[in-house]
Amino acid sequence: MNPVLPPQDAEWLETDGLGGFAMGTVDGIRTRRYHTLLMHAATPPTGRMALINGFEAWIELGERRIDVSSQRYEPGVTHPDGARRVTAFTLAPWPRWTYDLGDGARLEHELFVRHGLPLVALSWRLRRAKAGRLSLRPLISGRDSHALQRANPAFRFDSDVQGPLRIWRPYPDVPGILSLAEAEYQYAPEWYYRFLYERERARGLDAIEDLGSPGVLSWDLSRGEAVWILAADTPATRELLEGASATDIHRGLRTAERRRRAGFPTPLHRAAADYIVARGKGRTIVAGYPWFTDWGRDTFIALRGLCLAGGRLADARSILLEWAGTVSEGMLPNRFVEGSATPEFNSVDASLWYVVAIHEWLEAMAAAGKPVTARDQRRLRAAVEAIVGGYARGTRHGIRQDDDGLLAAGEPGIALTWMDARVGDRAVTPRIGKPVEVQALWINALRIAGRLFPRWLGAHQKSLGAFRERFWNEARGCLYDVVDVDHQRGVVDGTLRPNQILAIGGLPLALLEGERARRVVEVVERELYTPLGLRSLACGEPGYVGRYGGGVGERDGAYHQGTVWPWLVGSFVDAWVRVRGGGEAVKREARERFIEPLIAHLDFVGLEHVSEIADGDPPYRPDGCPFQAWSVGELLRLEAQVPAQAARPAAGARAALPEHEDELVSAHTDSG
């Protein structure tokens, strides 16, 4: 990004590769409960605890005190006025601010999170002034990431001093906070009351918090850069911080982190890496920041862009193998609930996306000339067999292969597809029966399994024929969203939704071709496409909601009833290019019309990332999670397939999707 000022409420993100992060706004005003300097994942990638939320900061130049921070308090008062002094902000290579102090003087501030450690390093440097004193008040909670703190007598303000480290332990059951700084420290305990988090209030949630401040850190800036290193108290951070000065450690951390970031070919590749985190002895993908952890469905949709198109084949292997051991009765967990040892098995499509991801990784490894060990092949083949076999025999929630070869799924009160929002006990879009995208995934999974175990080829052919016969809606020139609704043979749901696009683009095998494929793409483009993605429901359909907002019930009620989803652009562009023949002129047009608007979005909301959702009505206001894995992954996958100034497909990329159903090709682009 250029060193200019983006929107002041735009958000930046720094991640540690463990599920923890630092996050905030360009102007420094915290508007979410998740805006913190140190969010620590105690059991990666879960168990997140907010340790250091922020700070109050000011600088003294002679007789002048100049505030360089701002807070927002109930009922909407901003104090002090430091935010107005921010004159420049950049993310290259990490968040950096410039503050105008008057009379030509400037303060430069930067921070970064060190990959692989629950640690954030901050620094300040005075420019065009010979002397000044910087003072900071840490603002501390020590709470679960989703909770809020109120002033209470149990909070501990005092600190332990061990060598160069100062250690705050606000509560006995919360990880300690390590502070390393060559600064004066004055113990001056204070509660700061009634911070207002406006984005939480807009979401209909509790939005008021009190934070404890144990004291004041002060640096003489005439001596050089002020450095403050904060970390969760772990063996790794102890070992690093106990042995040297803050300045020396900061210098080493900055050099290592700059080198790591320089290895990414583009900012989008660097953003993609934020979602790939530790789980157990392997890796997984965080679905989005700040409130999601790893979800099965999101992981394997996102993996194709984040890892395969991003050239991270070793990470893809680790993720696939880590999840291979979680298959139960043919199902992958949909998500791991924080604080619970029992995962949730309530998704029909997560397992099928996993099969697709396995296939595309194997294809990518072959294209790169990289061998796959016999042990890895056995584990992944066993997972494919367990999933396809489990689904064919029947498993939880009514998931089973029906006599027509298609996959039936669902029971009252359960939403098994990606359209899984609930209001109370009611599934907003239950889609019980045979959902269209589930069939596309199932038929792809059968074809993939058939390559590994030929006995599945007959089931593949049968299900493909049934799909083509039973899903075509001639009256609307597209596909039904669900057939055999509520498991009633012949009952169809013709609601116009984007799920049908996966029958033509976005998966290794396209189920439609020719005139029917073209008509589907035209309908989807005309009725569902927006510059930020596809609407989840066409505007003219009953129940359409054009604005996503309000309390939890209102938001969940709108989530899949018109709200726009950027991740669907990947499958849409695949399909759009395919039905037009896949030539270079077509790809250039697709890039200008559909990809460039998403690229422009990178500079305005979750900086260098893509949002989870947007309003269905103009101007398509982004909302939801500002940093979403599958949104970034699908954009990266498109960037590889339809690159800027495309004269030929990128190395290893598809020129077009297959014209015939038996030409199974991978949807990945491998860059080695």
Buried (B, 14 or more C-beta within 10 A) or exposed (E): BEEEBBEBBBBBBBBBBBBBBBBBBBBBBBBBBBBBBBBBBBBBBBBBBBBBBBBBBBBBBEEEEBBBBBBBBBEEEBEBEBBBBBEBBBBEBBBBBBBBBEEEBBBBBBBBBBBEBBBBBBBBBBEEBEEBBBBBBBBBBBBBBEEBBEEEEEBBBEBEEEEBBBBBBBBEEBBBBBBBBBBEBEEEEBBBEBBBBBBBBBBBBEBBBBBBBBBBBBBBBEEEBBBBBBBBBBEEBBEBBBEBEBBEBBBEBBEEBEEBBEEBEEBBBBBBBBBBBBBEEBBBBBBBBBBBBBBBBBBBBBBBBBBBBBBBBEBBBBBBBBBBEBBBBBBBBBBBEBEEEEBEBBBBBBBBBBBBBBBBBBBBBEBBEEEEEEEBEEBBBEBBBBBBBBBBEEBBBBBBBBEBBBBBBBBEEBBBBBBBBBBEEBBBBBBBBBBBBBBBBBBBBBBBBBBBBEEBBEBBBBBBEBBBEBBBBEEBBBBBBBBBBBBEEEEBBBBBBBBBBBBBBBBBBBBBBEEBBBBBBBBBBEBBBBBBBBBBBBEEBEEBBBBBBBEEBBBBBBBBBBBBBBBBBBBBBBBBBBBBEBEEEBBBBBBEBBBEBBBEBBBEBBBBBBBBBBBBBEEBBBBBBBBBBBBBBBBBBBBBBBBEEBEEBBEBBBBBBBEEBEEBBBBBBBBE
